[in-house]
């Protein structure tokens, strides 16, 4: 079991944004929301090229900050999604992609039934400080 992805210990990475902006200064965050359920699926990053490809293909495409390349989430697994709308925040420094998953969830992790799920599948228990899996 991968403790970071499946464990109960909260291990937030507060340095990730600083590392990303130091390495990839031309990206902005994009929140990805399911148009049907209104669930937040994931947070990713886009640059100009990723945004242009997304709009042209009407498929959510991001910029992989770890691989420094365009990244269509789920391209190999089939867990991709159609891009319906793009919203821009007031300061024009982040986006919201409204999407429709083409099948199932979108996260690279799976629940115990082997089904894909959204990336926000754990919540913090306020009493214990531990993570609780809401889609085990």
N, C-alpha and C positions, 0 to 999 in steps of 0.2 A: 504494500500500500504506500502510495506517495503521501507523506505526511502534510506537505504543503497543500495539496489538492484535496485530500480526503480526511486529514486529521482534525482534531478538535482544538488544537492550540492556535491562537490568533498570532500571526506572524506578518503583520502589515509591512510592506516595502515602501517606506517613506522616502527612499532615495531614488526610486525608479524615475520619477519625473525629471529630477536634476540630471540623471545619467542620460535620459533620452534627449533633453534639450541641449546638453553639451555635445552629444554625438550627432543629433539630427535636429538642427535648429529650424528647419523649414517644415515642421509638422504641427498640426493642431489636434486636440482630442475630438473624438466623435462618439457620442452615445448612440447606441443602436437599440431601437425599441420595436417590439412586435406590434404591428398595426392592428391585429385582431384582439390580442389579449392585453395590450398596453404594458406587458412585462418589459423590463429592461433586460436585454439579452447580453450585452457586453459593452465595454469601453475599449476603443481602439484609437489609432492615429491615422491621419491622412495628410498627404502633401498635395500639391497642385495636380500632379500626374494622377494620383489615386482618385482624386475627386473627379477629374475629367473622364477617366475610364469608367467610373461608377455611373456618371450621368449619361455617358454615351451608350453603355451596355445595359443600363438599368439593373445592374447587379452590384451589390455592396462590395467594393474593393478598398483595401486599406494599404498603408505603408507599414511593412514589417520593420520595426525599429531594431530588432535583433539580427535580422538577415539583410537589412538594407535593400529591400526589393518589394515590388508590388505583391500583395497578398490577397487572394480571394479566399476568405475563410470557408473551409469545407470543400474546396475544389476537388480534393482527392477522395474525401469521404462521401460527398454528395449532400452534405448538410449546408447548402448554400441558401441565400435568400435574395428575393427580388426587391430592388430598391423602388419604393413608391414615391417618397418625398424626401427633400433635404431642407432642414430648417437651420437658420443661422442665428446665433445669439446676438444680443444688443451690441456687444463689443467686437463682434466679428472675429472671435478667437476660439470658437468651438462650434461644432455642428451637432445636429441630431438627425440620424437616418431613421426614417420610418420604413420598416421592411416587412415582408411576408416570407417566413421560412418556407422553402420549397418542400421540405419534409421534416417532421420532427423538430428537435431542438437544434442547437448550433454549437455547443461546447465540445471541445475535444475529449472531455471526460464523459463517462457513461454512468447511469445508475446501475443498481444490482441486477436489473433485468436486461442490461446491455443497451438501453435506449439512450440516445443523446438528450442532453438537458441544456437549459440556459446556463450561462456562466455564473449567475447569482443564485446558487443552489444552497448556500449556507447563510445562517444568520447568527448574530452574537447573542448569547444568553446573557441578559443584563445582571443576573444574580451570580453566575459562575465565571463569566468572562470567556467561556468556551464557545466554540462554534458548534451549531446544530445543523445537521444536514436535513433539508426539507424535501429532498428528492433522492433518498439513498439508493 
